[in-house]
Amino acid sequence: GSIVTLSDDDVNRIFAVLAHSHAVSTRECYGSGLLVYHVFCDSRNIPETQCCPASSFLLLAFVASCAGLYSGRTLENYFYGVCAWHLLHGLPWLVDQAQVSLALEGAKRLAPPQSSHPKRSPFTITLLTQIHSVLNLSKPLHAAVYACLTTSFFTLARTGEFTVSSLLSFDASRHVKVADVHCEVDRNGFQVTTFRLPRTKTALTGEDVYWAAQS
């Protein structure tokens, strides 16, 4: 078709929207992958024009060079970080996905044992009771920890949906606020505490979770 002429503002807006297609944590992981990819290319003296757009063979070499150094999940994220980098800059993605999938599967099998953690034992009522026995709920910190623990447990929520990594990382558009908590009565006449999660991994527009008094 004909070439469309756009202003710089239009172009910048396109890139801004594309950048928001991934969560902040995903962008951080992809950024780490890009750093590893650039180090790989520099160590092999790959010209910039061949680094991007990258050939399928170059990306296979990248995956192979990382095999045995990272967990399968990490290497997969690094690979898709390179993919996202191409797409965000409007460059063609010239990869044989079937070949790369085989390489990633092979790398997963070669992952060092220490790259994966053994499955943790599940939280149980017994464990909650044991934790409660060593806390002093008259102390604000102990009370907050236990409230967060029991709320996450009984609402079947992810821990990250009720916690923040630091005070500075709190984001009212993503994290639960006092205004997001309220009490209501369900159809059976029982009082239920409702928490509005502004945003989750599976519900970008948010969702409600609940807990009620336990017998």
Kinemage of the C-alpha trace (Angstrom):
@kinemage 1
@onewidth
@group {chain A} dominant
@subgroup {mainchain}
@vectorlist {calphas} color= white
{ca gly a 1} P 0.000 0.000 0.000
{ca ser a 2} L 0.916 3.665 -0.023
{ca ile a 3} L 3.277 5.093 2.598
{ca val a 4} L 1.481 6.860 5.453
{ca thr a 5} L 3.140 9.984 6.825
{ca leu a 6} L 2.758 10.367 10.591
{ca ser a 7} L 3.924 13.060 12.980
{ca asp a 8} L 6.554 12.394 15.631
{ca asp a 9} L 3.796 12.565 18.253
{ca asp a 10} L 1.865 9.814 16.464
{ca val a 11} L 4.936 7.604 16.253
{ca asn a 12} L 5.827 8.194 19.903
{ca arg a 13} L 2.249 7.374 20.882
{ca ile a 14} L 2.451 4.070 19.002
{ca phe a 15} L 5.603 3.063 20.874
{ca ala a 16} L 4.114 4.185 24.206
{ca val a 17} L 1.032 2.009 23.689
{ca leu a 18} L 3.110 -0.976 22.569
{ca ala a 19} L 5.328 -0.601 25.642
{ca his a 20} L 2.285 -0.998 27.889
{ca ser a 21} L 1.470 -4.390 26.380
{ca his a 22} L 3.654 -5.989 29.068
{ca ala a 23} L 3.541 -5.706 32.857
{ca val a 24} L 6.373 -3.850 34.598
{ca ser a 25} L 7.807 -7.089 36.011
{ca thr a 26} L 7.748 -8.639 32.531
{ca arg a 27} L 9.555 -5.643 31.032
{ca glu a 28} L 12.230 -5.900 33.726
{ca cys a 29} L 12.756 -9.586 32.959
{ca tyr a 30} L 12.860 -8.909 29.225
{ca gly a 31} L 15.395 -6.142 29.847
{ca ser a 32} L 17.687 -8.629 31.582
{ca gly a 33} L 17.320 -10.965 28.617
{ca leu a 34} L 18.253 -8.216 26.168
{ca leu a 35} L 21.397 -7.471 28.159
{ca val a 36} L 22.421 -11.140 27.997
{ca tyr a 37} L 21.628 -11.211 24.268
{ca his a 38} L 23.757 -8.124 23.554
{ca val a 39} L 26.651 -9.540 25.582
{ca phe a 40} L 26.372 -12.747 23.544
{ca cys a 41} L 26.412 -10.822 20.243
{ca asp a 42} L 29.343 -8.647 21.340
{ca ser a 43} L 31.357 -11.678 22.448
{ca arg a 44} L 30.887 -13.189 18.958
{ca asn a 45} L 31.559 -9.887 17.160
{ca ile a 46} L 28.121 -10.014 15.551
{ca pro a 47} L 27.483 -6.782 13.599
{ca glu a 48} L 24.551 -4.695 14.855
{ca thr a 49} L 22.802 -5.128 11.525
{ca gln a 50} L 22.715 -8.884 12.152
{ca cys a 51} L 21.709 -8.599 15.813
{ca cys a 52} L 18.409 -7.036 14.821
{ca pro a 53} L 16.581 -8.267 12.899
{ca ala a 54} L 18.102 -11.524 14.068
{ca ser a 55} L 18.175 -14.667 12.002
{ca ser a 56} L 16.728 -17.900 13.282
{ca phe a 57} L 20.227 -19.416 13.299
{ca leu a 58} L 21.627 -16.593 15.463
{ca leu a 59} L 18.831 -17.003 18.000
{ca leu a 60} L 19.385 -20.757 18.087
{ca ala a 61} L 23.054 -20.057 18.831
{ca phe a 62} L 22.003 -17.649 21.595
{ca val a 63} L 19.734 -20.229 23.218
{ca ala a 64} L 22.416 -22.923 22.893
{ca ser a 65} L 25.046 -20.680 24.503
{ca cys a 66} L 22.790 -20.123 27.520
{ca ala a 67} L 21.763 -23.772 27.907
{ca gly a 68} L 23.050 -25.176 31.175
{ca leu a 69} L 23.442 -21.712 32.719
{ca tyr a 70} L 19.828 -20.722 33.358
{ca ser a 71} L 16.549 -22.358 34.219
{ca gly a 72} L 14.298 -23.216 31.293
{ca arg a 73} L 11.772 -20.582 32.388
{ca thr a 74} L 14.404 -17.844 32.609
{ca leu a 75} L 15.887 -18.644 29.214
{ca glu a 76} L 12.423 -18.739 27.664
{ca asn a 77} L 11.725 -15.267 29.072
{ca tyr a 78} L 15.056 -14.019 27.722
{ca phe a 79} L 14.193 -15.342 24.269
{ca tyr a 80} L 10.777 -13.696 24.259
{ca gly a 81} L 12.395 -10.500 25.487
{ca val a 82} L 14.421 -10.419 22.259
{ca cys a 83} L 11.196 -11.107 20.357
{ca ala a 84} L 9.391 -8.225 22.093
{ca trp a 85} L 12.338 -5.935 21.346
{ca his a 86} L 11.950 -6.671 17.634
{ca leu a 87} L 8.194 -6.171 17.622
{ca leu a 88} L 8.285 -2.943 19.642
{ca his a 89} L 10.648 -1.444 17.085
{ca gly a 90} L 8.647 -2.617 14.085
{ca leu a 91} L 11.313 -5.039 12.897
{ca pro a 92} L 10.572 -8.420 11.303
{ca trp a 93} L 10.721 -11.523 13.491
{ca leu a 94} L 12.383 -14.079 11.215
{ca val a 95} L 12.376 -17.092 13.497
{ca asp a 96} L 11.518 -20.714 12.848
{ca gln a 97} L 9.369 -21.166 15.940
{ca ala a 98} L 9.388 -24.969 15.697
{ca gln a 99} L 13.193 -25.068 15.787
{ca val a 100} L 13.425 -22.588 18.640
{ca ser a 101} L 10.810 -24.492 20.648
{ca leu a 102} L 12.950 -27.615 20.339
{ca ala a 103} L 16.039 -25.671 21.429
{ca leu a 104} L 14.217 -24.204 24.436
{ca glu a 105} L 12.971 -27.653 25.415
{ca gly a 106} L 16.521 -28.991 25.185
{ca ala a 107} L 17.819 -26.073 27.261
{ca lys a 108} L 15.172 -26.798 29.878
{ca arg a 109} L 16.499 -30.345 30.231
{ca leu a 110} L 20.066 -29.027 30.538
{ca ala a 111} L 19.179 -26.477 33.226
{ca pro a 112} L 21.426 -26.697 36.314
{ca pro a 113} L 19.744 -28.374 39.310
{ca gln a 114} L 20.197 -25.281 41.473
{ca ser a 115} L 18.220 -23.167 38.992
{ca ser a 116} L 14.907 -24.553 40.216
{ca his a 117} L 13.532 -24.691 43.725
{ca pro a 118} L 11.829 -27.760 45.159
{ca lys a 119} L 8.093 -27.428 45.585
{ca arg a 120} L 7.142 -25.829 48.878
{ca ser a 121} L 4.799 -27.531 51.278
{ca pro a 122} L 1.304 -26.027 51.097
{ca phe a 123} L -0.042 -23.704 53.776
{ca thr a 124} L -2.558 -25.441 56.022
{ca ile a 125} L -4.801 -24.484 58.931
{ca thr a 126} L -2.349 -26.298 61.201
{ca leu a 127} L 0.527 -24.152 59.944
{ca leu a 128} L -1.527 -20.962 60.379
{ca thr a 129} L -2.266 -22.009 63.955
{ca gln a 130} L 1.429 -22.608 64.631
{ca ile a 131} L 2.335 -19.175 63.253
{ca his a 132} L -0.427 -17.578 65.330
{ca ser a 133} L 0.977 -19.171 68.490
{ca val a 134} L 4.291 -17.286 68.184
{ca leu a 135} L 2.809 -13.895 67.294
{ca asn a 136} L 1.727 -11.136 69.642
{ca leu a 137} L -1.294 -9.603 67.932
{ca ser a 138} L -1.172 -6.578 70.239
{ca lys a 139} L 1.875 -5.505 68.208
{ca pro a 140} L 0.900 -3.707 64.965
{ca leu a 141} L 3.531 -5.504 62.870
{ca his a 142} L 2.494 -8.958 64.089
{ca ala a 143} L -1.178 -8.126 63.589
{ca ala a 144} L -0.539 -6.850 60.049
{ca val a 145} L 1.481 -9.928 59.097
{ca tyr a 146} L -1.154 -12.315 60.417
{ca ala a 147} L -3.996 -10.368 58.815
{ca cys a 148} L -2.211 -10.446 55.450
{ca leu a 149} L -1.447 -14.150 55.799
{ca thr a 150} L -4.973 -15.205 56.739
{ca thr a 151} L -6.597 -12.895 54.194
{ca ser a 152} L -4.461 -14.286 51.367
{ca phe a 153} L -5.170 -17.830 52.562
{ca phe a 154} L -8.943 -17.616 52.963
{ca thr a 155} L -9.546 -15.508 49.833
{ca leu a 156} L -7.390 -17.930 47.790
{ca ala a 157} L -5.391 -14.941 46.541
{ca arg a 158} L -1.779 -14.721 45.445
{ca thr a 159} L 0.515 -13.291 48.103
{ca gly a 160} L 1.625 -10.568 45.702
{ca glu a 161} L -1.969 -9.334 45.417
{ca phe a 162} L -1.942 -8.258 49.067
{ca thr a 163} L 1.687 -7.214 49.503
{ca val a 164} L 4.161 -4.722 48.049
{ca ser a 165} L 7.907 -5.169 47.717
{ca ser a 166} L 8.554 -1.800 49.418
{ca leu a 167} L 6.703 1.321 50.570
{ca leu a 168} L 7.931 3.203 47.516
{ca ser a 169} L 6.553 0.547 45.159
{ca phe a 170} L 2.940 1.055 46.300
{ca asp a 171} L 0.697 1.917 43.348
{ca ala a 172} L -2.930 2.788 44.093
{ca ser a 173} L -3.960 1.565 40.643
{ca arg a 174} L -2.549 -1.919 41.328
{ca his a 175} L -2.551 -2.485 45.083
{ca val a 176} L -5.359 -2.863 47.631
{ca lys a 177} L -6.287 0.306 49.548
{ca val a 178} L -8.453 0.829 52.632
{ca ala a 179} L -11.203 2.080 50.321
{ca asp a 180} L -11.132 -1.280 48.519
{ca val a 181} L -12.289 -3.169 51.619
{ca his a 182} L -15.925 -3.342 52.684
{ca cys a 183} L -18.385 -5.637 54.423
{ca glu a 184} L -21.587 -6.986 52.940
{ca val a 185} L -24.154 -9.699 53.560
{ca asp a 186} L -24.379 -12.659 51.191
{ca arg a 187} L -27.545 -14.355 49.962
{ca asn a 188} L -27.529 -16.683 52.973
{ca gly a 189} L -27.424 -13.819 55.453
{ca phe a 190} L -23.757 -14.244 56.405
{ca gln a 191} L -21.429 -11.266 56.750
{ca val a 192} L -18.657 -11.305 54.174
{ca thr a 193} L -15.587 -9.091 53.885
{ca thr a 194} L -14.907 -8.104 50.282
{ca phe a 195} L -11.565 -6.939 48.912
{ca arg a 196} L -11.358 -5.224 45.544
{ca leu a 197} L -8.120 -6.163 43.788
{ca pro a 198} L -7.536 -3.277 41.335
{ca arg a 199} L -5.540 -5.469 38.985
{ca thr a 200} L -4.305 -9.056 38.833
{ca lys a 201} L -2.298 -11.179 36.416
{ca thr a 202} L -5.463 -12.739 35.036
{ca ala a 203} L -7.873 -9.805 35.427
{ca leu a 204} L -6.386 -6.520 34.234
{ca thr a 205} L -9.566 -4.643 35.184
{ca gly a 206} L -9.549 -6.113 38.681
{ca glu a 207} L -11.690 -8.569 40.597
{ca asp a 208} L -13.301 -9.076 44.008
{ca val a 209} L -12.176 -11.696 46.523
{ca tyr a 210} L -13.916 -12.571 49.768
{ca trp a 211} L -13.611 -14.189 53.130
{ca ala a 212} L -16.075 -14.839 55.923
{ca ala a 213} L -15.855 -15.894 59.550
{ca gln a 214} L -14.675 -19.474 59.915
{ca ser a 215} L -16.371 -21.932 62.252
